[in-house]
Amino acid sequence: MNEQASRLRMVGWLVLAVAMGGGALATSPPTVEAQTVREVFDKVKSSVAVIRARGRDVTASGGTSFSETGSGVLVSSDGKVMTAAHVVHTMDEINVEFLGGETVAARVVASEPAADLSLLQLERVPPGAKVSPMADSNAVHVGDQVIIVGAPYGLSYSLSVGYISARWPPNTVYKTMPLAEFFQTDATINTGNSGGPMFNMKGEVVGIVSHNISKSGGSEGLGFVVTMNTAKQLLLERRSFWSGLEGLILSNQLADLLNLPPKTSGYIVKTVAKDSPGDQIGLRGSNMLVNIGGQEVPLGGDIILSVEGISAAAPNLPKIREAMNRLAPGAPFKVTILRAGQVLELTGKVP
């Protein structure tokens, strides 16, 4: 057998082997390349929102108006937007802007300040807005690359890139936000990023930006993002009750100074968001801030003594939160307050 015939015979055996093996060589799947940062940004940018809100505050000289800019992400086709509670929780007016500049009004439908999370309902969904898929944040690990899209200092649709630096269980980083599980990231976070989405490299939301720790006032690589599983649980599965209130839990010393009934504590109302459940039930906010023992205390507003019969003392706040979250839409609830020296009972209905 000459050399050419040998080569032809070998090729024949190779073709036969491939055929008998099911054509494995011919049908091997092509290698899937990871998405680039640019590709992820192009994929997710239509789901990101810029939030502009207006509200009222109380200072030592009286009431004042202010505005807040933050970010958010569209998570449902019927117009639900996740954001940070500190951006919208007590705001009177909320507008949400999507890519291309179209702006629609929104209202808060669920909020949990103890995790810095709020859920907005848009009046309508703009045609160009895209719903973002939500990831299982338990599958995210330290070292994973992530991107953040938001409006730092009002600069819309700005991108920052980084990695997951750590994961912090609830009630370990901030005692004022005991329900939040946090990702720590070195992706740049500045004022205006709050409430914006953090994405994995598949273009799925893995968390909602809360804040950063900074000694200089800028970003120092210590950003904190509430995990997506926390957000889904508190905003979509349980729908945390939105009160629209901001205020201060009174210490025993302050309760005595403000002449509360013996052996009672309370929550003094600082501000009440327009058209919120707190506003609809008739609660009144404060009209001044005073310094008492080095602490700024709002005065002139109602002092909540109990909610649904549960004392408004600091240890009972989780009980009050759970009681209100269990109420169905339209269910009545009662709030007992101290106003101008009188104990009154207010009644309302869950939205």
WOHUPE-V407753 format. One record per residue. SS is DSSP state (H for helix, E for strand, - for the rest). Layout:
ss->(SS & SS)
This chain:
ss->(- & - & H & H & H & H & H & H & H & H & H & H & H & H & H & H & H & H & H & H & - & - & - & H & H & H & H & - & - & - & - & - & - & - & - & - & H & H & H & H & H & H & H & H & H & H & H & E & E & E & E & E & E & E & E & E & E & E & E & - & - & E & E & E & E & E & E & E & E & E & E & E & E & E & - & - & - & - & - & E & E & E & E & - & H & H & H & H & - & - & - & - & E & E & E & E & E & - & - & - & - & - & E & E & E & E & E & E & E & E & E & E & H & H & H & - & E & E & E & E & E & E & - & - & - & - & - & - & - & - & - & - & - & E & - & - & H & H & H & - & - & - & - & - & E & E & E & E & E & E & - & H & H & H & - & - & - & E & E & E & E & E & E & E & E & E & E & E & - & - & - & - & - & - & H & H & H & - & - & - & - & E & E & E & E & - & - & - & - & - & - & - & - & - & - & - & E & E & E & - & - & - & - & - & E & E & E & E & E & E & E & E & - & - & - & - & - & - & - & - & - & - & E & E & E & E & E & H & H & H & H & H & H & H & H & H & H & - & - & - & - & - & - & - & E & E & E & E & E & - & - & H & H & H & H & H & H & - & - & - & - & - & - & - & - & - & E & E & E & E & E & E & - & - & - & - & H & H & H & H & - & - & - & - & - & - & - & E & E & E & E & E & - & - & E & E & E & E & E & - & - & - & E & E & E & E & E & - & - & E & E & - & - & H & H & H & H & H & H & H & H & H & H & H & H & H & - & - & - & - & - & E & E & E & E & E & E & E & E & - & - & E & E & E & E & E & E & E & E & - & -)
